[in-house]
Amino acid sequence: MKRIFLLAAMIAASILPSCKAQETATPSALDVIMTRTSIRSFTGEAVSKDQIETILKAGMAAPTAMNGQPWRFVVVTGKDRIAEIFGAGPRSGMFTTAGAVIVVCGQTTMMRKPFGQPDAAEVEMPNIFWYEDCSAAAENILLATHALGLGAVWTAGYPAEERIAPIASALGLPANVVPLCIIPIGVPAENPQPKDKWKPENIHWEQW
Ligand SMILES: Cc1cc2nc3c(=O)[nH]c(=O)nc-3n(C[C@H](O)[C@H](O)[C@H](O)COP(=O)(O)O)c2cc1C
């Protein structure tokens, strides 16, 4: 009898962890990267604050030049506020059906000591890397959103002045903070296939 119990316990111990692994199976980072695609239609359902913070944590995990972290995020979740700021224009449906809109902004200046003057006081200087840094954050945001089972699309801000000006004004951005992109996020109402972009001819091995 004791042996039967022992055998049953051993079988359960070997099966249960794999069941649990299946229940909580998360896609690999490569799966997430390869299956992400732009989503431009949402159900209108809300996105929770927890989900938004997880997405923003992923954004802030991106690399930045000199670890400058020039990103600033404006999150808009109120339906009326989303419609008021982003609801005009021919493709406004991707905003008005979203659960949240994240405006990825970059601070274009940073406080630094002048180059080669370690004893000097910090002064405000242009941060020429702000849009690369914020682009890395924006891509992380798109990937984290997809990993959570939500959808998103990068829509252009910088450098299109006609897109930057109304958003900067509506959000009250300081003069040295520029909206790089506007990302509506929500529960997908469409299921487009990821595009196959693999083109070996775009790779030059060892030399052009
Ligand atoms: C810099 C940039 C600007 C973009 N601007 C827009 C935009 O204004 N509106 C839009 O619907 N999609 C925009 N997109 C999304 C692209 O159209 C989309 O990423 C591209 O067609 C590839 O499709 P995929 O994201 O599904 O792989 C933009 C993407 C980038 C990187």
The ligand as an SDF file (V2000), in Angstrom:
LIG
                    3D

 31 33  0  0  0  0  0  0  0  0999 V2000
    7.9710   56.2070  -37.6120 C   0  0  0  0  0  0  0  0  0  0  0  0
    6.6640   55.5050  -37.8590 C   0  0  0  0  0  0  0  0  0  0  0  0
    5.5540   56.2450  -38.1770 C   0  0  0  0  0  0  0  0  0  0  0  0
    4.3250   55.6110  -38.3790 C   0  0  0  0  0  0  0  0  0  0  0  0
    3.2190   56.3850  -38.5880 N   0  0  0  0  0  0  0  0  0  0  0  0
    2.0230   55.7870  -38.7290 C   0  0  0  0  0  0  0  0  0  0  0  0
    0.8450   56.5760  -38.8260 C   0  0  0  0  0  0  0  0  0  0  0  0
    0.8930   57.8110  -38.7490 O   0  0  0  0  0  0  0  0  0  0  0  0
   -0.3450   55.9270  -38.9850 N   0  0  0  0  0  0  0  0  0  0  0  0
   -0.4320   54.5690  -39.0200 C   0  0  0  0  0  0  0  0  0  0  0  0
   -1.5350   54.0430  -39.1730 O   0  0  0  0  0  0  0  0  0  0  0  0
    0.6720   53.7770  -38.9080 N   0  0  0  0  0  0  0  0  0  0  0  0
    1.8830   54.3600  -38.7550 C   0  0  0  0  0  0  0  0  0  0  0  0
    3.0050   53.5850  -38.5650 N   0  0  0  0  0  0  0  0  0  0  0  0
    2.8930   52.1110  -38.5620 C   0  0  0  0  0  0  0  0  0  0  0  0
    3.4160   51.5330  -39.8600 C   0  0  0  0  0  0  0  0  0  0  0  0
    2.5280   51.8350  -40.9090 O   0  0  0  0  0  0  0  0  0  0  0  0
    3.6150   50.0220  -39.7080 C   0  0  0  0  0  0  0  0  0  0  0  0
    4.5040   49.7510  -38.6580 O   0  0  0  0  0  0  0  0  0  0  0  0
    4.1400   49.3960  -40.9820 C   0  0  0  0  0  0  0  0  0  0  0  0
    3.1870   49.4610  -42.0120 O   0  0  0  0  0  0  0  0  0  0  0  0
    4.5530   47.9340  -40.7880 C   0  0  0  0  0  0  0  0  0  0  0  0
    3.4590   47.1830  -40.3380 O   0  0  0  0  0  0  0  0  0  0  0  0
    3.4980   46.3530  -38.9790 P   0  0  0  0  0  0  0  0  0  0  0  0
    3.6670   47.3510  -37.8480 O   0  0  0  0  0  0  0  0  0  0  0  0
    2.1850   45.6740  -38.9150 O   0  0  0  0  0  0  0  0  0  0  0  0
    4.6650   45.4200  -39.0380 O   0  0  0  0  0  0  0  0  0  0  0  0
    4.2280   54.1850  -38.3370 C   0  0  0  0  0  0  0  0  0  0  0  0
    5.3700   53.4500  -38.0030 C   0  0  0  0  0  0  0  0  0  0  0  0
    6.5620   54.1000  -37.7500 C   0  0  0  0  0  0  0  0  0  0  0  0
    7.7710   53.2730  -37.3260 C   0  0  0  0  0  0  0  0  0  0  0  0
  1  2  1  0
  2  3  1  0
  2 30  2  0
  3  4  2  0
  4  5  1  0
  4 28  1  0
  5  6  2  0
  6  7  1  0
  6 13  1  0
  7  8  2  0
  7  9  1  0
  9 10  1  0
 10 11  2  0
 10 12  1  0
 12 13  2  0
 13 14  1  0
 14 15  1  0
 14 28  1  0
 15 16  1  0
 16 17  1  0
 16 18  1  0
 18 19  1  0
 18 20  1  0
 20 21  1  0
 20 22  1  0
 22 23  1  0
 23 24  1  0
 24 25  2  0
 24 26  1  0
 24 27  1  0
 28 29  2  0
 29 30  1  0
 30 31  1  0
M  END
$$$$
